[in-house]
Amino acid sequence: MKKASYLSVIILVFFAIIPSCIILGQLSSGGVPISTAYSLPADDHNVISVNSPDMDVIRNEDERFPSPYRFAVILPVDINPENSGKWEQAPDGGRIWRVSVTVPGAHALSAYFDKFVLPEGGKVFLYDPSKTQVIGAFTSRNNVGKGYFATELIAGERFILEYNQPSGIGIAPLIHMYSIDYAYRGVGFLDNYRKAENPTGNCEVNVKCPEGDAWQDEIKGVTQIKIRKNGSGYWCSGSLVNNVRNNDVPYVLTADHCLFGATADDLQQWIFYFGFESPTCVYPVPPYPPYSKVMTGATLKAHGGNGGDTGSDFCLVLLNENIPDTFNVYFNGWNRKDTTSPSGVGIHHPGGDLKKISTYDQPLVTDNFPGNPNPCHWRVSWIATPNGHGVTEGGSSGSPLFDNHGRIVGTLTGGDSSCDSANLDSPDYYGKFSWSWDENGADSTVRLKDWLDPDNTGIQKLDGLSLGIPALSKNFTIQLFPNPFTDQVHVKIDDRTGQTAEIEVLNLMGKTLWSGAITPLGSSPVSLSFPGLSSGMYFLRITFPGSVSTVKMIRQ
């Protein structure tokens, strides 16, 4: 997140920039390494030790250039089965190659390969010494492009790579690890370092708190992005965004200052994590939720704002692959009209942490981000809610701002809000979606309209779209009509004839505004009215003994 006092990002490069490559997402086959299956002793003698970077230099850079939020630097290595590690005979007649990499002081490490071609039947696993965290198996289906591959972060300062080759396989693998991520902060969500580093401020609110109840669709569209550029790793946030054709094209909207300095090859190495959130309102007890929904690689479609200095600071990329239905994601809708919203939320991944939600209840104000001459940003201040006082932090950059109807109206550039008591109410600034639409320039490389409305329909507002799985998971079916409604809304519930249900209307913060009871009567709907309920989006929760379902409800 860009702080108001920093208007450009120029990162000094001390380590080699990663060469051009294509990386497959973390599509793994599961299973256990042979060393685990046969309880083989740990091999502590084939350890490659890599020197740590000069952290005084790194910290000085981060103080000077705090945005986007850097969490890792890239260190070169040269590791393959011919020059490193050890081959062993496996008890099942196959072969095992193991090598260990350690970098003192690392909070987490990840591996990058410029050769990763496995024969049919071969498997690669990576894990920490205690095997608390095991990723893989990676197999021949991960052979892609020119053989480039990357792994997610392994907690701690050491990891082991293990290759398993079944008996009867005579083809040798091509494995060459040429660099590693040295993560020195921003990975507090990994259990080994939770006690050492609180990843975010204690005022932040998890999306599974009641504050997020009315935003479960929108939450599914927000992604954590591992940015690669200038020989370092950064955290940003973004959102899947729907287009007028409603055809599941995987566009991701984030901030231009997250892109600033990245090459087309760097974009092929960006990693997008979906569904990384706490299962409860409180911070979970270790181990934390794993990365299980991961996409890798993107192509730039449009951006505007010179890294946030002159325009609306937006960046639109297209993921390299379609998102599997099983990811249960949501393509968020948008509002391109330059009109304020009376209330809404921001959803984001501060500091690379689990997904958070911040709430506002005062109208957005048109403003310019400090140093930017154009009135192309929304200024917003966050409020206290029952479970905290959500703000934004480094890593929240590029995250979406939603209006009271659940549509994107901006992307985060920066500001001064923080969990420090003096800054809880300090404003943040979001580049206007309306400005990003067509006011950064006159062609498709600097505006959204050509990509999100390719048929030039002129539509001004678009609802979101669920992929694969219904947007709301229900224990029973609720039919709500009309929705939006003006005076009365009609509720019909299938298969619950004669059963009495509790019914509640919740506001955006999860606070109950109205409660009562209904008894569904087969095909006959129940009519409800809510005197005094102002226009906006609400959450209608219906509870029968042992089951509960929710739907969004909009009062016009």
C-alpha positions in Angstrom: 0.0 0.0 0.0 1.4 3.4 -1.0 1.6 5.8 1.9 0.8 9.4 1.1 4.4 10.6 1.6 5.8 8.2 -1.0 4.8 8.9 -4.6 7.1 6.6 -6.6 8.7 3.2 -6.3 12.3 2.7 -7.4 13.7 -0.5 -6.0 17.5 -0.9 -6.0 18.4 -4.3 -7.3 21.1 -6.2 -5.4 20.3 -9.7 -6.6 20.0 -11.2 -10.0 16.6 -10.7 -11.7 14.9 -13.9 -12.5 15.1 -14.9 -16.2 12.1 -15.3 -18.5 10.1 -18.3 -17.5 6.6 -19.9 -17.3 5.5 -21.4 -14.0 2.6 -23.8 -13.5 0.3 -23.3 -10.5 0.6 -25.5 -7.5 -1.4 -28.4 -9.0 -0.3 -31.3 -6.9 -1.3 -34.9 -6.6 -0.9 -35.3 -2.8 0.5 -38.4 -1.2 3.5 -38.9 1.1 7.2 -39.0 0.3 8.9 -42.5 0.3 11.1 -41.3 3.2 7.9 -40.9 5.2 6.2 -44.1 4.1 9.2 -46.2 5.1 10.4 -44.0 8.1 13.8 -43.5 6.5 16.3 -41.6 8.7 16.7 -37.9 7.9 19.7 -37.1 5.7 21.5 -34.2 7.5 24.7 -34.4 5.5 23.7 -33.1 2.1 22.8 -29.5 3.0 23.4 -26.6 0.7 24.1 -23.5 2.8 23.3 -20.2 1.1 24.5 -16.9 2.6 21.8 -14.5 3.9 21.4 -11.1 2.4 22.6 -8.0 4.2 19.4 -7.2 6.2 20.6 -3.7 7.1 20.6 -2.9 3.4 17.2 -4.5 3.0 15.6 -2.7 5.9 17.0 0.6 4.7 15.5 0.0 1.3 12.1 -0.9 2.8 12.1 2.2 4.9 12.8 4.4 1.8 10.4 2.5 -0.5 7.6 1.0 1.6 5.1 0.3 -1.1 4.3 -2.2 -2.5 5.1 -4.4 0.5 8.3 -6.4 -0.1 8.6 -9.6 1.9 11.3 -11.5 0.1 14.5 -11.2 -2.0 15.8 -13.6 -4.6 19.0 -15.5 -4.0 20.8 -17.5 -6.8 21.6 -21.2 -6.3 22.8 -24.0 -8.6 21.4 -27.3 -7.5 20.7 -30.5 -9.5 20.9 -34.2 -9.0 24.4 -34.3 -10.7 26.1 -31.7 -8.4 24.1 -31.8 -5.1 22.3 -34.1 -2.7 22.4 -37.9 -2.6 20.8 -40.8 -4.4 19.6 -43.8 -2.4 17.9 -47.1 -3.1 14.3 -47.2 -1.8 12.9 -50.2 0.1 10.3 -50.7 -2.7 13.0 -51.0 -5.3 12.8 -47.5 -6.6 15.3 -44.6 -6.1 15.3 -41.4 -3.9 17.2 -38.2 -4.4 17.2 -35.8 -1.5 18.9 -32.4 -1.1 18.5 -29.8 1.7 18.8 -26.0 1.4 19.3 -23.7 4.3 19.6 -19.9 4.6 20.2 -18.6 8.2 17.6 -16.2 9.4 14.9 -16.9 6.8 11.3 -16.9 7.9 10.4 -18.9 4.8 11.9 -20.2 1.6 10.6 -21.2 -1.8 12.3 -22.8 -4.8 12.5 -21.8 -8.5 13.5 -24.1 -11.3 14.6 -23.4 -14.8 14.5 -27.2 -15.5 11.7 -29.2 -14.2 10.8 -32.2 -16.4 9.8 -35.4 -14.6 9.3 -38.8 -16.2 6.0 -40.5 -15.9 5.7 -41.9 -12.4 8.3 -39.6 -10.9 7.3 -37.4 -7.9 8.8 -34.4 -6.2 8.0 -33.3 -2.6 9.3 -30.3 -0.6 9.0 -30.1 3.2 10.5 -28.6 6.3 12.8 -30.8 8.5 9.9 -31.8 10.8 7.6 -32.5 7.9 5.0 -30.3 9.5 4.6 -28.7 6.1 4.7 -31.0 3.0 3.9 -29.9 -0.5 3.5 -32.1 -3.6 3.6 -34.6 -5.1 4.5 -32.7 -8.2 4.5 -35.0 -11.2 4.9 -35.1 -15.0 1.7 -33.1 -15.3 3.7 -30.2 -13.9 6.0 -30.3 -16.9 5.2 -27.2 -18.8 6.6 -24.7 -21.2 10.4 -24.8 -21.3 10.6 -26.6 -18.0 10.2 -23.7 -15.5 8.5 -24.3 -12.2 8.1 -22.7 -8.8 6.9 -23.7 -5.4 5.0 -22.0 -2.6 6.7 -20.9 0.6 8.0 -23.4 3.1 8.2 -22.1 6.7 11.6 -21.7 8.3 15.2 -21.4 7.2 15.5 -24.9 5.7 13.7 -27.1 3.3 14.3 -30.6 1.8 13.6 -31.5 -1.8 12.9 -35.2 -2.3 12.5 -36.9 -5.7 10.9 -40.4 -5.8 11.4 -42.6 -8.9 9.7 -46.0 -9.0 11.5 -49.1 -10.1 11.5 -49.8 -13.8 11.7 -46.1 -14.7 14.9 -45.6 -16.7 14.4 -42.0 -17.7 16.3 -39.5 -15.4 14.5 -36.4 -14.3 15.6 -32.9 -15.3 15.7 -30.9 -12.2 17.7 -27.7 -11.8 16.9 -25.2 -9.0 18.4 -21.9 -9.9 17.1 -19.5 -7.3 15.2 -19.3 -4.1 12.9 -16.8 -2.3 14.4 -15.6 1.0 11.3 -14.4 2.9 12.3 -12.1 5.8 8.9 -10.8 6.9 5.2 -10.8 5.9 4.9 -14.6 6.3 3.6 -14.6 9.8 0.7 -16.8 8.7 3.1 -19.7 8.5 2.8 -21.5 11.8 6.6 -21.7 12.5 6.7 -17.9 12.8 3.3 -17.0 14.1 4.7 -16.4 17.6 7.7 -14.5 16.3 5.8 -12.1 14.0 2.2 -11.0 14.2 1.5 -10.6 10.5 -1.0 -7.8 10.9 -2.3 -5.3 13.4 -4.5 -6.6 16.1 -7.4 -4.3 15.1 -8.0 -6.2 11.8 -11.2 -8.1 11.3 -11.3 -11.6 9.7 -13.8 -12.0 6.9 -15.4 -14.9 8.8 -16.6 -12.5 11.5 -20.2 -11.3 11.4 -18.9 -8.1 9.6 -18.3 -10.3 6.6 -21.7 -12.2 6.6 -23.3 -9.9 4.0 -20.2 -10.1 1.8 -19.6 -13.8 1.3 -19.9 -13.5 -2.5 -17.5 -10.6 -2.8 -15.0 -12.2 -0.4 -14.7 -15.2 -2.8 -13.4 -12.9 -5.6 -10.6 -11.3 -3.6 -7.2 -12.7 -4.2 -3.8 -12.5 -2.5 -1.0 -11.8 -5.1 2.6 -12.8 -4.8 4.3 -10.2 -7.1 7.7 -10.8 -8.7 9.6 -7.9 -10.0 13.1 -6.3 -9.6 14.6 -9.4 -8.1 12.2 -9.4 -5.1 8.9 -10.7 -3.9 6.0 -8.4 -2.9 2.5 -8.9 -1.5 -0.5 -7.2 -3.1 -4.2 -7.8 -3.2 -6.7 -7.8 -6.1 -10.1 -9.1 -7.2 -11.6 -11.1 -10.0 -13.8 -8.8 -12.0 -16.8 -9.7 -14.1 -17.3 -8.5 -17.7 -20.5 -7.6 -19.6 -20.5 -10.9 -21.4 -20.7 -12.8 -18.1 -18.4 -15.5 -19.6 -16.0 -16.2 -16.7 -12.9 -14.6 -18.3 -10.4 -14.5 -15.5 -9.6 -10.9 -15.3 -7.9 -9.7 -12.1 -8.0 -6.0 -11.0 -5.2 -4.7 -8.8 -3.0 -1.5 -8.5 -0.7 -0.1 -11.0 2.0 0.5 -8.4 2.0 -3.2 -7.8 2.8 -3.7 -11.5 5.3 -0.7 -11.7 8.7 -2.1 -12.8 7.5 -5.6 -13.7 8.2 -7.1 -17.1 6.0 -9.4 -19.1 8.2 -12.2 -18.0 7.7 -11.2 -14.3 4.0 -11.4 -14.8 4.3 -15.0 -15.9 5.6 -15.6 -12.3 2.9 -13.8 -10.3 1.0 -16.2 -8.1 -2.7 -15.7 -7.2 -4.1 -17.3 -4.0 -7.8 -17.7 -3.6 -9.8 -18.7 -0.5 -6.9 -18.0 1.9 -8.9 -17.0 5.0 -9.5 -18.0 8.6 -12.3 -20.5 9.1 -13.4 -18.6 12.2 -13.7 -15.0 13.4 -10.7 -15.4 15.7 -7.3 -16.0 14.4 -7.0 -19.8 14.0 -4.8 -22.1 16.1 -1.9 -23.6 14.1 -1.6 -25.1 11.7 -3.2 -22.4 9.5 -5.2 -22.8 6.4 -3.0 -24.1 3.5 -2.8 -22.6 0.1 -5.1 -24.9 -1.8 -6.4 -22.7 -4.6 -3.5 -21.3 -6.5 -3.1 -19.9 -10.1 0.1 -18.8 -11.6 1.0 -16.5 -14.5 -0.9 -13.6 -16.1 -0.8 -11.2 -19.0 -1.1 -7.5 -18.8 -4.2 -6.0 -20.5 -4.4 -2.4 -19.2 -3.0 -0.1 -16.6 -3.1 3.6 -15.8 -1.6 6.0 -13.3 2.2 5.9 -13.6 2.4 3.7 -10.5 -0.3 5.8 -8.8 1.3 9.3 -9.3 -1.0 10.7 -12.1 -4.0 8.5 -12.7 -6.3 6.1 -10.9 -3.6 3.5 -10.2 -5.3 0.5 -11.7 -3.9 -2.6 -13.4 -5.9 -5.3 -15.2 -4.3 -8.7 -15.9 -5.7 -11.8 -17.4 -4.8 -15.1 -15.7 -3.0 -17.6 -18.0 -5.6 -20.4 -17.3 -9.3 -20.6 -16.6 -10.1 -21.0 -12.9 -11.3 -24.5 -12.0 -15.0 -24.7 -10.9 -13.9 -26.3 -7.7 -12.2 -23.1 -6.6 -15.7 -21.7 -5.9 -14.7 -18.1 -6.8 -16.8 -15.0 -7.6 -16.3 -12.5 -10.4 -17.1 -9.3 -8.6 -19.4 -6.7 -10.2 -18.7 -3.1 -10.6 -20.2 0.4 -10.8 -18.5 2.8 -13.3 -20.7 5.8 -12.5 -18.9 8.6 -10.7 -21.3 8.6 -7.8 -20.6 8.2 -4.1 -21.6 5.3 -1.9 -23.0 5.9 1.6 -21.5 2.7 3.0 -19.6 -0.4 2.1 -16.4 -2.4 2.8 -12.8 -3.0 1.7 -11.6 -6.6 1.5 -7.9 -7.3 1.4 -4.8 -9.3 2.5 -2.7 -7.0 4.7 0.9 -8.1 5.0 0.2 -11.3 3.1 -2.1 -12.4 5.9 -5.4 -14.1 6.0 -8.2 -12.2 4.3 -9.6 -9.2 6.2 -12.6 -6.8 6.0 -12.8 -3.1 6.7 -16.1 -1.1 7.0 -17.2 2.4 6.2 -20.5 4.1 7.0 -20.0 7.6 5.7 -20.2 8.7 2.0 -17.1 8.3 -0.1 -15.5 11.7 -1.0 -13.8 12.6 -4.3 -10.2 13.6 -3.7 -6.8 13.3 -5.2 -4.1 11.1 -3.7 -1.5 13.4 -2.2 0.9 14.4 -5.0 -1.5 13.3 -7.7 -3.0 16.3 -9.5 -6.2 14.5 -10.6 -9.4 14.1 -8.6 -9.4 10.4 -9.5 -9.6 8.8 -6.0 -12.2 8.0 -3.4 -11.2 9.1 0.1 -12.6 6.7 2.8 -12.2 6.4 6.6 -13.0 3.2 8.4 -15.1 2.6 11.5 -15.0 0.4 14.6 -17.2 -2.7 14.3 -18.1 -5.4 16.9 -14.9 -7.4 16.2 -12.3 -4.7 15.6 -11.5 -1.6 13.6 -10.5 -2.9 10.1 -7.9 -0.7 8.3 -5.5 -1.3 5.5 -1.8 -2.2 5.6 1.1 -3.0 3.3 0.0 -5.9 1.2 -3.6 -4.4 0.9 -2.5 -2.5 -2.2 -4.8 -3.1 -5.2 -7.6 -4.5 -3.1 -11.2 -3.6 -4.1 -13.5 -1.0 -2.4 -17.2 -2.0 -2.6 -20.2 0.2 -2.5 -23.4 -0.6 -0.6 -24.7 -2.8 -3.4 -21.6 -5.0 -3.4 -20.0 -3.6 -6.6 -16.4 -2.5 -7.0 -15.9 1.3 -7.1 -12.2 1.6 -6.5 -8.8 -0.1 -6.0 -6.4 0.8 -3.1 -3.5 3.1 -3.8 -2.7 3.9 -0.2 -3.2 6.2 2.8 -2.4 6.5 6.4 -4.8 4.2 8.3 -3.3 1.7 10.7 -4.0 -0.1 13.9 -2.1 2.6 15.8 -4.7 4.4 17.8 -3.7 7.7 16.4 -4.3 6.5 12.8 -7.4 4.4 13.1 -9.5 7.1 11.5 -6.9 8.4 9.1 -8.1 8.2 5.4 -7.2 5.8 2.7 -7.4 6.5 -1.0 -8.8 4.2 -3.7 -8.4 4.9 -7.4 -11.9 5.4 -8.9 -13.3 2.6 -11.0 -15.1 5.3 -13.0 -11.8 7.0 -13.8 -10.1 3.7 -14.6 -13.0 3.0 -17.0 -12.0 5.6 -19.6 -10.3 8.6 -18.2 -6.7 7.5 -17.9 -6.3 7.6 -21.7 -7.8 7.0 -25.1 -6.9 3.4 -25.9 -7.3 -0.1 -24.6 -3.9 -0.2 -22.9 -4.9 2.4 -20.3 -8.6 1.9 -19.6 -11.0 -0.8 -18.5 -13.9 -0.3 -20.8 -12.4 -2.2 -23.8 -12.0 -5.4 -21.7 -15.0 -5.3 -19.4 -17.4 -4.1 -22.0 -16.0 -5.4 -25.2 -19.2 -5.0 -27.1 -19.5 -1.3 -26.1 -23.0 -1.8 -24.6 -22.6 1.3 -22.4 -23.8 -0.5 -19.3 -23.0 1.4 -16.1 -23.4 -1.2 -13.4 -22.8 -4.9 -13.5 -23.5 -7.5 -10.9 -21.1 -10.2 -9.9 -21.0 -13.8 -11.2 -20.4 -17.0 -9.3 -18.2 -19.7 -10.9 -19.0 -23.4 -10.6 -20.7 -23.5 -7.2 -23.7 -21.3 -6.2 -22.7 -18.0 -4.7 -24.4 -18.8 -1.4 -24.1 -22.2 0.3 -27.6 -22.9 1.7 -29.0 -25.7 3.9 -32.4 -25.0 2.3 -33.6 -22.9 -0.6 -34.9 -19.4 -0.1 -36.7 -17.5 -2.8 -36.8 -13.8 -2.3 -38.7 -11.5 -4.6 -38.7 -8.8 -5.7 -35.1 -8.1 -5.0 -34.3 -5.2 -4.9 -37.6 -4.3 -3.2 -39.3 -1.1 -2.3 -42.0 -1.6 0.4 -42.5 -5.4 0.7 -40.4 -8.4 0.0 -41.9 -11.9 -0.4 -40.2 -15.0 1.0 -40.8 -18.5 -0.1 -39.0 -21.5 1.5 -39.2 -25.0 0.0 -39.8 -28.2 2.0 -40.4 -26.4 5.3 -44.2 -26.2 5.4 -45.5 -25.6 8.9 -42.1 -25.2 10.5 -41.5 -21.9 12.4 -38.3 -20.1 11.6 -36.5 -17.2 13.2 -35.7 -14.4 10.7 -33.3 -11.5 11.0 -32.2 -8.5 9.0 -28.5 -7.7 9.5 -26.6 -4.6 8.4 -23.2 -4.6 6.7 -21.4 -5.0 10.0 -23.5 -8.0 11.0 -25.6 -6.1 13.5 -29.2 -7.3 13.8 -31.6 -4.5 12.8 -34.9 -6.5 12.8 -36.0 -9.9 14.0 -39.1 -11.9 14.0 -40.6 -15.3 13.1 -42.3 -16.8 10.0 -44.1 -20.1 9.3 -43.8 -21.0 5.6 -47.0 -22.4 4.0 -45.9 -24.5 1.0 -46.3 -22.6 -2.2 -47.6 -19.5 -0.6 -44.9 -16.8 0.0 -44.7 -14.8 3.3 -44.7 -11.1 2.8 -42.5 -8.9 5.0 -42.0 -5.2 5.4 -39.3 -3.4 7.4 -40.4 0.2 8.3 -37.6 2.6 8.8 -35.1 0.4 6.8 -33.1 2.8 4.6 -32.0 2.0 1.1 -29.0 -0.3 0.7 -27.9 -3.9 0.9 -28.7 -6.1 3.9 -28.4 -9.7 4.9 -31.5 -11.8 5.5 -30.8 -14.7 7.8 -33.4 -17.5 8.3 -32.9 -20.1 11.0 -34.7 -23.4 11.5 -33.7 -25.8 14.3 -30.4 -27.3 13.2 -30.1 -25.3 9.9 -29.5 -21.8 8.7 -29.4 -20.0 5.3 -28.8 -16.5 4.2 -29.5 -14.3 1.2 -28.7 -10.8 0.2 -31.5 -8.3 0.2 -31.5 -4.9 -1.3 -33.9 -2.1 -0.3 -34.3 0.5 -3.0 
